[in-house]
Amino acid sequence: MELSDLVIFRAVVEAGGITKAGARLHRVQSNVTARMKKLEDDLGAELFAREGRGLKLAAAGRALLPYAERLLELAEEAREAVRGDGAKGTLRLGAMESTAAVRLPVPLAEFHRRHPEITLDLKTGATQPLIGQVLNGDLDAALVAEPAEDPRLETLPVFVEDLVVAMPTGSTSLVGKSLTLLAFQQGCSYRRTLEAWVAVQGAIPDRVVEMSSYHAMLGCVAAGMGIALVPASLIALYPGQSSILLKPLEPAIGRVRTLLVWRKSAPQARIQALIEALQGR
């Protein structure tokens, strides 16, 4: 089994067929077909099953794919180490919006100062979608709320957040009132915490309004539209603090660690450079 065969195998999987993979790799279709037949012969198993005019991964192909990705990533890391440029290229980083706004400006400025040769691509999102993007290779690493227990991931605690419920001023009991939750999309761990807290209070929300910005949430809270769960560290950045009421949560549910997560098979040089910046080393 040769690395070049794995490159072609991955291209066929990603392209969904021999012809498209050949165009992507600038190889003729017969060469791609022959290399896949050789790989199947080497492994003693059929990797693809035909489905109409395309190909579908067979059971053996599904089993091979994560190993192929890991081997190709390790090969690239070895090349970088030998060339001495392991801390170059692009680092694709995901982060929760609050983390990007409050926690990252200083360490990322230091990261850029130390490693101007690394291009940083930052994307914000909710915890579960970010973890999914790390696992499928769309992101190199992400800063997410605990827990992140997938065995394919390495995790490192980097920040601790104290969560508070933001309510309109004058709010008392939530029970028996029309209640709107202002939150990010499904997959946000803070949203799950808010829903659980509201249930413990004995309240039943009438609706959940999904938003993409904490500042939008806090503005709607101040206008009396609903309640939201936000990191206390974010409140200092909000100019309308006097127009909202903040209720801290018990540390058992309201103190949450932010984890840096990355695939165990991911190249390490850029990740290590990021860790050092996040830890102030």
C-alpha positions as CSV (number, residue, x, y, z in Angstrom):
1,M,0.0,0.0,0.0
2,E,1.6,3.3,-1.2
3,L,0.8,6.8,0.0
4,S,0.0,7.8,-3.6
5,D,-2.7,5.1,-3.7
6,L,-4.2,6.6,-0.5
7,V,-4.2,10.1,-2.1
8,I,-6.1,8.7,-5.1
9,F,-8.5,6.8,-2.8
10,R,-9.3,9.9,-0.8
11,A,-9.9,11.9,-4.0
12,V,-12.3,9.3,-5.3
13,V,-14.2,9.4,-2.0
14,E,-14.3,13.2,-1.9
15,A,-15.3,13.5,-5.6
16,G,-17.8,10.7,-5.5
17,G,-16.4,8.9,-8.6
18,I,-13.5,7.9,-10.8
19,T,-13.9,10.5,-13.5
20,K,-14.2,13.5,-11.1
21,A,-11.3,12.3,-9.1
22,G,-9.2,11.9,-12.2
23,A,-10.0,15.5,-13.2
24,R,-9.1,16.7,-9.7
25,L,-5.8,14.8,-9.8
26,H,-5.0,15.5,-13.5
27,R,-4.9,11.8,-14.2
28,V,-6.7,9.8,-16.9
29,Q,-9.7,7.8,-15.7
30,S,-8.0,4.5,-16.6
31,N,-5.0,5.3,-14.3
32,V,-7.3,6.1,-11.4
33,T,-9.3,2.8,-12.0
34,A,-6.1,0.8,-12.1
35,R,-4.6,2.3,-9.0
36,M,-7.8,1.6,-7.1
37,K,-7.9,-2.0,-8.3
38,K,-4.2,-2.3,-7.2
39,L,-5.1,-1.0,-3.7
40,E,-8.0,-3.4,-3.4
41,D,-5.8,-6.3,-4.4
42,D,-3.1,-5.2,-1.9
43,L,-5.8,-5.1,0.9
44,G,-7.7,-8.1,-0.2
45,A,-11.1,-6.3,-0.1
46,E,-13.4,-4.3,-2.3
47,L,-13.4,-0.6,-1.3
48,F,-16.2,0.6,-3.4
49,A,-19.6,-0.5,-4.6
50,R,-21.2,0.9,-7.7
51,E,-24.4,2.9,-7.2
52,G,-25.9,4.0,-10.5
53,R,-23.3,6.0,-12.3
54,G,-21.3,6.7,-9.2
55,L,-19.4,4.9,-6.5
56,K,-20.3,4.3,-2.9
57,L,-17.9,3.3,-0.1
58,A,-18.2,-0.4,0.8
59,A,-17.7,-1.5,4.4
60,A,-13.9,-2.0,3.8
61,G,-13.7,1.5,2.3
62,R,-15.4,3.1,5.3
63,A,-13.0,1.3,7.6
64,L,-9.9,2.4,5.5
65,L,-10.9,6.1,5.1
66,P,-9.9,7.4,8.6
67,Y,-6.6,5.4,8.5
68,A,-5.9,6.9,5.1
69,E,-6.5,10.4,6.3
70,R,-4.3,9.8,9.4
71,L,-1.5,8.4,7.3
72,L,-1.6,11.2,4.8
73,E,-1.6,13.8,7.6
74,L,1.3,12.1,9.3
75,A,3.2,12.1,6.0
76,E,2.7,15.8,5.6
77,E,3.7,16.4,9.2
78,A,6.9,14.4,8.5
79,R,7.7,16.5,5.4
80,E,7.2,19.7,7.4
81,A,9.4,18.5,10.2
82,V,12.2,17.6,7.8
83,R,11.9,20.9,6.0
84,G,11.9,22.7,9.3
85,D,8.7,24.6,8.4
86,G,6.2,22.8,10.6
87,A,5.0,26.1,12.0
88,K,4.0,27.5,8.6
89,G,0.9,27.4,6.5
90,T,-2.7,28.0,7.6
91,L,-4.2,27.2,10.9
92,R,-8.0,26.8,10.6
93,L,-9.4,27.6,14.1
94,G,-13.0,27.5,15.3
95,A,-14.3,29.3,18.4
96,M,-17.5,30.1,20.2
97,E,-18.5,33.7,19.5
98,S,-18.0,34.8,23.2
99,T,-14.6,33.2,23.3
100,A,-13.6,34.9,20.0
101,A,-14.8,38.3,21.3
102,V,-13.4,38.2,24.9
103,R,-10.7,35.6,25.3
104,L,-8.9,35.5,21.9
105,P,-7.8,39.1,21.0
106,V,-4.7,39.2,23.2
107,P,-3.4,35.6,22.6
108,L,-4.1,35.8,18.9
109,A,-2.2,39.1,18.6
110,E,0.7,37.4,20.4
111,F,0.4,34.4,18.1
112,H,0.6,36.6,15.0
113,R,3.6,38.4,16.5
114,R,5.5,35.2,17.1
115,H,4.4,33.3,14.0
116,P,3.9,35.8,11.1
117,E,4.4,32.9,8.7
118,I,1.2,31.2,9.9
119,T,-2.0,32.4,8.4
120,L,-4.9,32.2,10.9
121,D,-8.4,31.5,9.6
122,L,-10.9,32.0,12.4
123,K,-14.5,30.8,12.3
124,T,-17.1,31.2,15.0
125,G,-20.0,28.8,15.8
126,A,-21.7,26.6,18.4
127,T,-19.9,23.8,20.3
128,Q,-21.3,20.7,18.6
129,P,-21.0,22.0,15.0
130,L,-17.4,23.1,15.7
131,I,-16.5,19.7,17.1
132,G,-18.0,18.1,14.0
133,Q,-15.9,20.3,11.7
134,V,-12.7,19.4,13.6
135,L,-13.5,15.7,13.3
136,N,-14.2,15.9,9.6
137,G,-11.1,17.9,8.9
138,D,-12.7,21.3,8.0
139,L,-11.0,22.8,11.1
140,D,-7.6,22.1,12.6
141,A,-8.7,23.0,16.1
142,A,-11.6,24.6,18.0
143,L,-12.3,26.3,21.3
144,V,-15.6,24.8,22.6
145,A,-17.4,24.3,25.9
146,E,-17.0,21.1,27.8
147,P,-17.6,18.2,27.6
148,A,-15.9,17.0,24.4
149,E,-15.4,13.3,24.9
150,D,-15.0,11.8,21.4
151,P,-12.0,9.4,21.6
152,R,-10.6,10.8,18.3
153,L,-10.0,14.2,20.0
154,E,-7.2,15.6,22.1
155,T,-8.5,18.2,24.6
156,L,-6.9,20.9,26.7
157,P,-8.7,23.2,29.2
158,V,-7.7,26.8,28.5
159,F,-10.4,29.1,30.0
160,V,-13.0,29.0,32.7
161,E,-16.3,30.9,32.1
162,D,-18.9,31.8,34.8
163,L,-22.4,31.9,33.1
164,V,-25.2,34.3,34.1
165,V,-28.8,34.5,33.0
166,A,-29.6,37.9,31.5
167,M,-33.2,39.1,32.2
168,P,-35.1,42.3,31.6
169,T,-35.0,44.6,34.6
170,G,-37.9,44.0,37.0
171,S,-38.0,40.3,36.4
172,T,-38.8,38.1,39.4
173,S,-40.3,34.6,39.1
174,L,-40.4,33.0,35.6
175,V,-43.2,30.7,36.5
176,G,-46.6,31.5,35.0
177,K,-45.3,34.1,32.6
178,S,-44.9,34.1,28.8
179,L,-41.2,33.2,28.5
180,T,-39.0,33.5,25.4
181,L,-35.4,32.0,25.4
182,L,-32.9,33.9,23.3
183,A,-30.1,31.5,22.2
184,F,-27.8,30.2,19.5
185,Q,-28.8,27.3,17.2
186,Q,-29.1,23.7,18.4
187,G,-25.8,22.3,19.3
188,C,-24.8,25.2,21.6
189,S,-23.9,23.8,25.0
190,Y,-24.9,27.1,26.7
191,R,-28.4,26.8,25.2
192,R,-28.7,23.3,26.7
193,T,-27.7,24.7,30.1
194,L,-30.2,27.5,29.8
195,E,-33.0,25.1,28.9
196,A,-32.1,22.8,31.8
197,W,-32.0,25.8,34.3
198,V,-35.4,27.1,33.1
199,A,-36.8,23.6,33.6
200,V,-35.5,23.4,37.2
201,Q,-37.2,26.8,37.9
202,G,-40.5,25.1,37.0
203,A,-41.0,27.3,33.9
204,I,-42.0,26.3,30.4
205,P,-40.7,28.5,27.6
206,D,-43.3,29.5,25.0
207,R,-40.6,29.8,22.3
208,V,-36.9,29.9,21.5
209,V,-35.7,32.6,19.2
210,E,-32.4,31.7,17.6
211,M,-29.8,34.4,17.2
212,S,-26.2,34.6,15.9
213,S,-24.8,37.3,18.2
214,Y,-24.6,37.9,21.9
215,H,-25.0,41.6,21.5
216,A,-28.3,41.0,19.6
217,M,-29.4,38.7,22.4
218,L,-28.6,41.3,25.1
219,G,-30.3,44.0,23.1
220,C,-33.4,42.0,23.0
221,V,-33.2,41.2,26.7
222,A,-32.9,44.9,27.5
223,A,-36.0,45.5,25.3
224,G,-38.0,42.9,27.4
225,M,-38.2,40.3,24.7
226,G,-36.8,37.3,26.7
227,I,-33.9,35.9,28.6
228,A,-30.5,34.6,27.6
229,L,-27.5,32.8,29.1
230,V,-24.2,34.6,28.5
231,P,-20.6,34.4,29.9
232,A,-20.1,37.0,32.6
233,S,-16.8,38.0,30.9
234,L,-18.9,39.2,27.9
235,I,-21.0,41.6,29.9
236,A,-18.2,44.0,30.4
237,L,-18.2,44.6,26.6
238,Y,-22.0,45.4,26.6
239,P,-22.7,49.2,26.9
240,G,-26.3,48.7,28.1
241,Q,-25.6,46.8,31.3
242,S,-27.9,49.0,33.4
243,S,-30.9,47.9,31.4
244,I,-30.5,44.2,32.1
245,L,-30.7,42.0,35.3
246,L,-28.0,39.4,35.8
247,K,-28.6,36.2,37.7
248,P,-25.5,34.1,38.4
249,L,-25.9,30.3,38.2
250,E,-24.6,27.8,40.8
251,P,-21.0,26.9,40.0
252,A,-22.0,23.2,39.5
253,I,-23.8,24.2,36.3
254,G,-22.7,27.7,35.7
255,R,-18.9,27.3,35.8
256,V,-17.8,25.8,32.5
257,R,-14.4,25.2,31.0
258,T,-13.5,26.1,27.5
259,L,-11.5,23.4,25.8
260,L,-9.1,23.5,22.9
261,V,-9.9,20.4,20.8
262,W,-8.0,18.9,17.9
263,R,-7.8,15.5,16.2
264,K,-5.2,13.1,17.6
265,S,-3.9,12.6,14.1
266,A,-3.6,16.3,13.3
267,P,-0.2,17.8,12.5
268,Q,1.2,19.2,15.8
269,A,3.5,22.1,15.0
270,R,0.8,24.7,14.4
271,I,-1.4,23.4,17.3
272,Q,1.6,23.6,19.7
273,A,2.2,27.2,18.6
274,L,-1.4,28.1,19.3
275,I,-1.3,26.4,22.7
276,E,1.7,28.4,23.7
277,A,0.0,31.6,22.8
278,L,-3.2,30.7,24.6
279,Q,-1.3,29.8,27.7
280,G,0.9,32.9,27.6
281,R,4.1,31.0,27.3
